[in-house]
């Protein structure tokens, strides 16, 4: 007799054994999925709890900026899917909305294209006591616009020559400027793109530019090198955030921001020293990239 012919009495009803086995296997799969979902939820909760002491410090930091009337700009740059947006959300989660803004400008419209390139960014600059976080900034011209032909070679070169003086003057007049570049590997970027493609809740994040990012990986890397070489200055240095581990990237980005200005009531129990495996200077990244090119014949970072 075949297994499928066997029937079992279940609450007075004869049920084929094959159906019971299939139901059992299906239930096992559902339980396994539930366990995975629970583990992910617990891990996410644990990660968020780990950030809470630092978010408390961010609130103290924000109050200090407000009390002193200080202006702060934080630039979040890096490849697509490098973790910029997630970090911004964690930094600002509990901040007073009256004293910070997140700026993510879209493509310039026709009138803006006829203006001085920096003009639409300057319009978003902070007043006294305010922090402005740019989710991509004027450095779009240094990499994205150049790679995809959205600017001419002359426009690119004029930007690279002008941005150093622009930032030097900005800092000289009292604005605190932090420039963060989130660095992710090609393999990790591809994995994150695939997750966006498969997850209905994340598909909106995947743009046509994202799809082409992997194809232009080497172009992005070459221009990253040029950007760091020409625009990381004593007045406005770049800080590199290795973002393969999103949690560590978020935590250490907060440390970089908190270390930029002394503020009152700073915790004496937290370790504010950034993890050197996650945070490195723009100058060190340039040295790493040069060594990488010597060893492998091209940039891969």
NUDOBA-285129 format. One record per residue (C-alpha): x, y, z; residue in one letter; residue number from 1. Coordinates in pm, whole numbers, plus 50000, padded with zeros to 5 digits. Example, Ala and Ser with C-alpha at 12.3 -4.5 7.8 and 13.67 -1.06 7.14 Angstrom:
2
+-------+-------+-------+---+-----+
:    xx :    yy :    zz : r :   k :
+-------+-------+-------+---+-----+
: 51230 : 49550 : 50780 : A :   1 :
: 51367 : 49894 : 50714 : S :   2 :
+-------+-------+-------+---+-----+
END
This chain:
301
+-------+-------+-------+---+-----+
:    xx :    yy :    zz : r :   k :
+-------+-------+-------+---+-----+
: 50000 : 50000 : 50000 : X :   1 :
: 50132 : 50347 : 49908 : X :   2 :
: 50172 : 50610 : 50181 : X :   3 :
: 49918 : 50828 : 50007 : X :   4 :
: 49660 : 50549 : 50041 : X :   5 :
: 49700 : 50530 : 50417 : X :   6 :
: 49446 : 50720 : 50620 : X :   7 :
: 49462 : 50829 : 50981 : X :   8 :
: 49171 : 50895 : 51213 : X :   9 :
: 49183 : 51262 : 51321 : X :  10 :
: 48898 : 51369 : 51552 : X :  11 :
: 48672 : 51109 : 51394 : X :  12 :
: 48766 : 51202 : 51038 : X :  13 :
: 48976 : 50988 : 50806 : X :  14 :
: 49263 : 51199 : 50669 : X :  15 :
: 49521 : 51076 : 50412 : X :  16 :
: 49865 : 51033 : 50565 : X :  17 :
: 50023 : 51221 : 50273 : X :  18 :
: 49809 : 51525 : 50355 : X :  19 :
: 49910 : 51512 : 50721 : X :  20 :
: 50279 : 51494 : 50624 : X :  21 :
: 50245 : 51788 : 50385 : X :  22 :
: 50063 : 51989 : 50652 : X :  23 :
: 50333 : 51907 : 50907 : X :  24 :
: 50612 : 52012 : 50671 : X :  25 :
: 50430 : 52335 : 50588 : X :  26 :
: 50389 : 52410 : 50957 : X :  27 :
: 50759 : 52345 : 51015 : X :  28 :
: 50845 : 52595 : 50738 : X :  29 :
: 50612 : 52854 : 50889 : X :  30 :
: 50766 : 52803 : 51233 : X :  31 :
: 51117 : 52837 : 51087 : X :  32 :
: 51018 : 53163 : 50915 : X :  33 :
: 50863 : 53286 : 51239 : X :  34 :
: 51183 : 53204 : 51430 : X :  35 :
: 51390 : 53391 : 51169 : X :  36 :
: 51158 : 53691 : 51182 : X :  37 :
: 51171 : 53691 : 51561 : X :  38 :
: 51551 : 53676 : 51561 : X :  39 :
: 51569 : 53965 : 51314 : X :  40 :
: 51325 : 54170 : 51521 : X :  41 :
: 51518 : 54102 : 51842 : X :  42 :
: 51848 : 54188 : 51673 : X :  43 :
: 51702 : 54513 : 51537 : X :  44 :
: 51564 : 54601 : 51881 : X :  45 :
: 51902 : 54528 : 52038 : X :  46 :
: 52075 : 54749 : 51782 : X :  47 :
: 51835 : 55035 : 51844 : X :  48 :
: 51883 : 55003 : 52220 : X :  49 :
: 52261 : 55015 : 52171 : X :  50 :
: 52226 : 55353 : 52001 : X :  51 :
: 52005 : 55511 : 52268 : X :  52 :
: 52288 : 55642 : 52494 : X :  53 :
: 52442 : 55808 : 52190 : X :  54 :
: 52111 : 55957 : 52086 : X :  55 :
: 52087 : 56107 : 52437 : X :  56 :
: 52428 : 56266 : 52375 : X :  57 :
: 52305 : 56398 : 52040 : X :  58 :
: 52024 : 56577 : 52226 : X :  59 :
: 52276 : 56738 : 52464 : X :  60 :
: 52487 : 56832 : 52163 : X :  61 :
: 52186 : 56987 : 51989 : X :  62 :
: 52098 : 57191 : 52298 : X :  63 :
: 52455 : 57321 : 52305 : X :  64 :
: 52435 : 57431 : 51940 : X :  65 :
: 52110 : 57610 : 52016 : X :  66 :
: 52238 : 57778 : 52334 : X :  67 :
: 52556 : 57898 : 52164 : X :  68 :
: 52388 : 57996 : 51836 : X :  69 :
: 52623 : 57771 : 51639 : X :  70 :
: 52564 : 57671 : 51278 : X :  71 :
: 52646 : 57315 : 51171 : X :  72 :
: 52640 : 57136 : 50837 : X :  73 :
: 52693 : 56759 : 50806 : X :  74 :
: 52740 : 56615 : 50458 : X :  75 :
: 52649 : 56250 : 50401 : X :  76 :
: 52814 : 56130 : 50083 : X :  77 :
: 52902 : 55789 : 49941 : X :  78 :
: 52786 : 55527 : 49696 : X :  79 :
: 52423 : 55424 : 49662 : X :  80 :
: 52315 : 55181 : 49937 : X :  81 :
: 52613 : 55278 : 50154 : X :  82 :
: 52389 : 55350 : 50454 : X :  83 :
: 52364 : 55729 : 50449 : X :  84 :
: 51987 : 55752 : 50492 : X :  85 :
: 51968 : 55496 : 50773 : X :  86 :
: 52240 : 55679 : 50964 : X :  87 :
: 52064 : 56014 : 50923 : X :  88 :
: 51743 : 55862 : 51060 : X :  89 :
: 51923 : 55730 : 51370 : X :  90 :
: 52108 : 56057 : 51430 : X :  91 :
: 51791 : 56267 : 51411 : X :  92 :
: 51540 : 56023 : 51563 : X :  93 :
: 51494 : 56211 : 51891 : X :  94 :
: 51623 : 56554 : 51793 : X :  95 :
: 51414 : 56868 : 51832 : X :  96 :
: 51263 : 56923 : 51488 : X :  97 :
: 51272 : 57299 : 51535 : X :  98 :
: 51650 : 57303 : 51529 : X :  99 :
: 51754 : 57061 : 51257 : X : 100 :
: 51670 : 56990 : 50894 : X : 101 :
: 51748 : 56703 : 50658 : X : 102 :
: 51803 : 56827 : 50304 : X : 103 :
: 51789 : 56589 : 50006 : X : 104 :
: 51763 : 56797 : 49691 : X : 105 :
: 51636 : 56648 : 49368 : X : 106 :
: 51745 : 56733 : 49017 : X : 107 :
: 51776 : 57108 : 48958 : X : 108 :
: 51498 : 57261 : 48753 : X : 109 :
: 51567 : 57481 : 48450 : X : 110 :
: 51603 : 57808 : 48642 : X : 111 :
: 51841 : 57653 : 48896 : X : 112 :
: 52060 : 57525 : 48613 : X : 113 :
: 52122 : 57886 : 48511 : X : 114 :
: 52225 : 57988 : 48867 : X : 115 :
: 52561 : 57973 : 49040 : X : 116 :
: 52605 : 57603 : 49113 : X : 117 :
: 52619 : 57643 : 49494 : X : 118 :
: 52319 : 57875 : 49509 : X : 119 :
: 52045 : 57618 : 49575 : X : 120 :
: 52256 : 57459 : 49849 : X : 121 :
: 52334 : 57792 : 50015 : X : 122 :
: 51958 : 57856 : 50031 : X : 123 :
: 51938 : 57556 : 50267 : X : 124 :
: 52219 : 57659 : 50502 : X : 125 :
: 52153 : 57669 : 50880 : X : 126 :
: 52069 : 57968 : 51091 : X : 127 :
: 52225 : 58011 : 51434 : X : 128 :
: 52151 : 57717 : 51664 : X : 129 :
: 52057 : 57483 : 51378 : X : 130 :
: 52206 : 57167 : 51227 : X : 131 :
: 52146 : 57084 : 50861 : X : 132 :
: 52218 : 56732 : 50739 : X : 133 :
: 52263 : 56698 : 50362 : X : 134 :
: 52168 : 56357 : 50223 : X : 135 :
: 52399 : 56411 : 49926 : X : 136 :
: 52527 : 56760 : 49869 : X : 137 :
: 52714 : 56984 : 49628 : X : 138 :
: 52954 : 56690 : 49587 : X : 139 :
: 52703 : 56536 : 49347 : X : 140 :
: 52902 : 56722 : 49083 : X : 141 :
: 53229 : 56559 : 49190 : X : 142 :
: 53110 : 56203 : 49123 : X : 143 :
: 52749 : 56128 : 49021 : X : 144 :
: 52706 : 56412 : 48771 : X : 145 :
: 53048 : 56347 : 48622 : X : 146 :
: 52993 : 55970 : 48586 : X : 147 :
: 52653 : 56000 : 48420 : X : 148 :
: 52728 : 56302 : 48206 : X : 149 :
: 52495 : 56540 : 48393 : X : 150 :
: 52765 : 56810 : 48384 : X : 151 :
: 53029 : 56909 : 48131 : X : 152 :
: 53402 : 56858 : 48184 : X : 153 :
: 53436 : 57234 : 48229 : X : 154 :
: 53160 : 57245 : 48491 : X : 155 :
: 53325 : 56959 : 48676 : X : 156 :
: 53665 : 57127 : 48670 : X : 157 :
: 53524 : 57463 : 48780 : X : 158 :
: 53355 : 57289 : 49072 : X : 159 :
: 53671 : 57109 : 49180 : X : 160 :
: 53866 : 57434 : 49171 : X : 161 :
: 53599 : 57641 : 49345 : X : 162 :
: 53472 : 57412 : 49620 : X : 163 :
: 53789 : 57435 : 49832 : X : 164 :
: 53765 : 57813 : 49860 : X : 165 :
: 53388 : 57795 : 49907 : X : 166 :
: 53423 : 57561 : 50206 : X : 167 :
: 53721 : 57747 : 50349 : X : 168 :
: 53518 : 58069 : 50352 : X : 169 :
: 53218 : 57886 : 50499 : X : 170 :
: 53427 : 57756 : 50790 : X : 171 :
: 53612 : 58085 : 50834 : X : 172 :
: 53281 : 58260 : 50891 : X : 173 :
: 53189 : 58023 : 51173 : X : 174 :
: 52996 : 57732 : 51022 : X : 175 :
: 53095 : 57390 : 51156 : X : 176 :
: 53132 : 57161 : 50854 : X : 177 :
: 53158 : 56781 : 50877 : X : 178 :
: 53207 : 56582 : 50557 : X : 179 :
: 53131 : 56209 : 50588 : X : 180 :
: 53191 : 55964 : 50304 : X : 181 :
: 53026 : 55624 : 50354 : X : 182 :
: 53235 : 55350 : 50195 : X : 183 :
: 53091 : 55009 : 50104 : X : 184 :
: 53238 : 54721 : 49904 : X : 185 :
: 53114 : 54630 : 49559 : X : 186 :
: 52989 : 54292 : 49686 : X : 187 :
: 52797 : 54444 : 49976 : X : 188 :
: 52642 : 54708 : 49751 : X : 189 :
: 52524 : 54435 : 49513 : X : 190 :
: 52372 : 54241 : 49806 : X : 191 :
: 52185 : 54549 : 49928 : X : 192 :
: 52056 : 54625 : 49579 : X : 193 :
: 51928 : 54268 : 49554 : X : 194 :
: 51749 : 54306 : 49885 : X : 195 :
: 51584 : 54624 : 49761 : X : 196 :
: 51478 : 54447 : 49444 : X : 197 :
: 51317 : 54159 : 49636 : X : 198 :
: 51155 : 54354 : 49921 : X : 199 :
: 50832 : 54538 : 49830 : X : 200 :
: 50892 : 54779 : 50118 : X : 201 :
: 51233 : 54875 : 49980 : X : 202 :
: 51174 : 54870 : 49605 : X : 203 :
: 51109 : 55245 : 49599 : X : 204 :
: 51475 : 55293 : 49695 : X : 205 :
: 51600 : 55127 : 49378 : X : 206 :
: 51640 : 55380 : 49097 : X : 207 :
: 51776 : 55351 : 48744 : X : 208 :
: 52096 : 55519 : 48866 : X : 209 :
: 52127 : 55248 : 49133 : X : 210 :
: 52096 : 54976 : 48869 : X : 211 :
: 52387 : 55130 : 48677 : X : 212 :
: 52605 : 55187 : 48985 : X : 213 :
: 52766 : 54844 : 48970 : X : 214 :
: 52850 : 54887 : 48602 : X : 215 :
: 53022 : 55218 : 48678 : X : 216 :
: 53197 : 55098 : 48994 : X : 217 :
: 53548 : 55175 : 48866 : X : 218 :
: 53441 : 55518 : 48739 : X : 219 :
: 53300 : 55604 : 49080 : X : 220 :
: 53619 : 55486 : 49247 : X : 221 :
: 53847 : 55694 : 49024 : X : 222 :
: 53641 : 56004 : 49095 : X : 223 :
: 53629 : 55928 : 49466 : X : 224 :
: 54009 : 55931 : 49463 : X : 225 :
: 54016 : 56266 : 49281 : X : 226 :
: 53760 : 56412 : 49519 : X : 227 :
: 53954 : 56312 : 49829 : X : 228 :
: 54285 : 56426 : 49681 : X : 229 :
: 54160 : 56769 : 49576 : X : 230 :
: 53892 : 56857 : 49832 : X : 231 :
: 54005 : 56711 : 50166 : X : 232 :
: 54168 : 57014 : 50327 : X : 233 :
: 54273 : 57119 : 50679 : X : 234 :
: 53971 : 57352 : 50690 : X : 235 :
: 53725 : 57092 : 50560 : X : 236 :
: 53866 : 56738 : 50577 : X : 237 :
: 53685 : 56424 : 50467 : X : 238 :
: 53610 : 56148 : 50717 : X : 239 :
: 53557 : 55798 : 50578 : X : 240 :
: 53298 : 55570 : 50740 : X : 241 :
: 53336 : 55202 : 50654 : X : 242 :
: 52971 : 55098 : 50632 : X : 243 :
: 52980 : 54724 : 50565 : X : 244 :
: 52835 : 54685 : 50914 : X : 245 :
: 52547 : 54934 : 50925 : X : 246 :
: 52522 : 54935 : 51304 : X : 247 :
: 52890 : 55016 : 51354 : X : 248 :
: 52872 : 55281 : 51082 : X : 249 :
: 52578 : 55454 : 51252 : X : 250 :
: 52738 : 55443 : 51595 : X : 251 :
: 53072 : 55574 : 51477 : X : 252 :
: 52919 : 55848 : 51262 : X : 253 :
: 52748 : 55971 : 51579 : X : 254 :
: 53083 : 55973 : 51757 : X : 255 :
: 53239 : 56181 : 51480 : X : 256 :
: 52959 : 56438 : 51507 : X : 257 :
: 52973 : 56447 : 51888 : X : 258 :
: 53351 : 56495 : 51885 : X : 259 :
: 53331 : 56798 : 51656 : X : 260 :
: 53232 : 57045 : 51929 : X : 261 :
: 53281 : 57035 : 52310 : X : 262 :
: 52944 : 57043 : 52484 : X : 263 :
: 52817 : 57049 : 52840 : X : 264 :
: 52718 : 56744 : 53046 : X : 265 :
: 52905 : 56505 : 52818 : X : 266 :
: 52884 : 56147 : 52945 : X : 267 :
: 53185 : 56025 : 53142 : X : 268 :
: 53100 : 55656 : 53097 : X : 269 :
: 53072 : 55630 : 52717 : X : 270 :
: 53374 : 55569 : 52495 : X : 271 :
: 53380 : 55851 : 52240 : X : 272 :
: 53687 : 55725 : 52055 : X : 273 :
: 53584 : 55613 : 51702 : X : 274 :
: 53666 : 55259 : 51596 : X : 275 :
: 53966 : 55285 : 51364 : X : 276 :
: 53837 : 54987 : 51166 : X : 277 :
: 53531 : 55197 : 51082 : X : 278 :
: 53644 : 55561 : 51084 : X : 279 :
: 53954 : 55682 : 50902 : X : 280 :
: 54068 : 56017 : 50771 : X : 281 :
: 54046 : 56117 : 50409 : X : 282 :
: 54427 : 56137 : 50399 : X : 283 :
: 54458 : 55778 : 50521 : X : 284 :
: 54200 : 55659 : 50270 : X : 285 :
: 54406 : 55819 : 49993 : X : 286 :
: 54714 : 55632 : 50113 : X : 287 :
: 54515 : 55307 : 50124 : X : 288 :
: 54385 : 55363 : 49773 : X : 289 :
: 54732 : 55437 : 49636 : X : 290 :
: 54868 : 55118 : 49796 : X : 291 :
: 54569 : 54925 : 49663 : X : 292 :
: 54640 : 55047 : 49310 : X : 293 :
: 55007 : 54945 : 49338 : X : 294 :
: 54918 : 54595 : 49459 : X : 295 :
: 54625 : 54524 : 49224 : X : 296 :
: 54686 : 54757 : 48931 : X : 297 :
: 54366 : 54955 : 48998 : X : 298 :
: 54157 : 55102 : 49277 : X : 299 :
: 53916 : 54862 : 49444 : X : 300 :
: 53822 : 55051 : 49763 : X : 301 :
+-------+-------+-------+---+-----+
END
